[in-house]
Amino acid sequence: MTEIVESTALTALQKKDLLHRLARIEGQLRGVQKLIAQAATPSDCDAVAQQMAAARKALDRSFVQLLTNTIQTQSANARDLTEAQASASKLAAMLDKFA
């Protein structure tokens, strides 16, 4: 697993949780690849679609968790109201750009 470094972006526990979530999604995607390789009937495509949808939903949940963690951590680490507001503006822009 990737080394977790201390930072002000996210706590070590938050990073560990996100990395664990992403590892599970990675496993789901490997399973989808295997299903595609072995698909033989039209019903197999249904199974592939179902697993793809589950992986997509898990990735979306990870994205929301990243934003939630970032809001919590950066709000807690803000030195003053101005810094907290600047952080909130950056997060709002990120949400607008990627969500």
C-alpha positions in Angstrom: 0.0 0.0 0.0 1.1 3.6 -0.6 2.9 5.3 2.3 0.6 7.8 4.1 2.2 11.1 4.8 1.1 13.6 7.4 -0.4 16.8 6.0 -3.0 19.5 6.5 -5.1 18.3 3.6 -6.5 15.2 5.2 -5.8 13.3 8.4 -3.9 10.0 8.2 -7.1 8.2 9.2 -9.1 9.9 6.5 -6.4 9.0 3.9 -6.4 5.4 5.1 -10.2 5.1 4.8 -10.2 6.6 1.3 -7.3 4.4 0.2 -9.2 1.3 1.5 -12.3 2.4 -0.4 -10.4 2.8 -3.6 -8.7 -0.6 -3.2 -12.2 -2.2 -2.9 -13.2 -0.3 -6.1 -10.1 -1.5 -7.8 -11.1 -5.1 -6.9 -14.6 -4.5 -8.3 -13.1 -3.2 -11.6 -10.9 -6.3 -11.9 -14.0 -8.4 -11.4 -15.8 -6.4 -14.1 -12.9 -7.0 -16.5 -13.1 -10.7 -15.8 -16.9 -10.7 -16.4 -16.4 -9.0 -19.7 -13.7 -11.4 -20.8 -16.0 -14.3 -19.9 -19.3 -12.9 -21.2 -21.0 -15.5 -23.4 -24.7 -14.6 -23.3 -26.8 -11.5 -23.3 -27.6 -12.0 -19.6 -23.8 -11.8 -18.9 -24.0 -8.2 -20.2 -26.6 -7.5 -17.5 -24.2 -8.7 -14.8 -21.4 -6.6 -16.3 -23.7 -3.5 -16.3 -24.8 -4.2 -12.7 -21.2 -4.5 -11.5 -20.1 -1.3 -13.5 -23.0 0.6 -11.9 -21.9 -0.6 -8.4 -18.3 0.4 -9.0 -19.4 3.8 -10.3 -21.6 4.4 -7.3 -18.8 3.4 -5.0 -16.4 5.8 -6.7 -19.0 8.6 -6.4 -19.3 7.8 -2.6 -15.6 8.0 -2.3 -15.6 11.4 -4.0 -18.2 12.7 -1.6 -16.2 11.3 1.3 -13.1 13.1 0.0 -15.0 16.4 -0.1 -16.5 15.8 3.4 -13.1 15.0 4.9 -11.5 18.0 3.2 -14.2 20.3 4.6 -13.9 18.9 8.1 -10.1 19.0 8.1 -9.5 22.3 6.5 -12.2 24.0 8.6 -10.6 22.6 11.8 -7.1 23.7 10.6 -8.1 27.3 9.6 -6.3 29.9 11.6 -9.1 32.5 11.2 -12.3 33.2 9.5 -10.6 34.6 6.4 -8.7 31.4 5.9 -11.8 29.3 6.5 -13.7 31.3 3.9 -10.9 31.0 1.4 -10.8 27.3 1.9 -14.6 27.1 1.5 -14.4 29.0 -1.8 -11.7 26.6 -3.1 -13.8 23.6 -2.1 -16.9 25.1 -3.7 -15.0 25.6 -6.9 -13.7 22.0 -6.8 -17.3 20.8 -6.3 -18.5 22.9 -9.2 -15.7 21.6 -11.4 -15.9 17.9 -10.7 -19.4 17.1 -9.4 
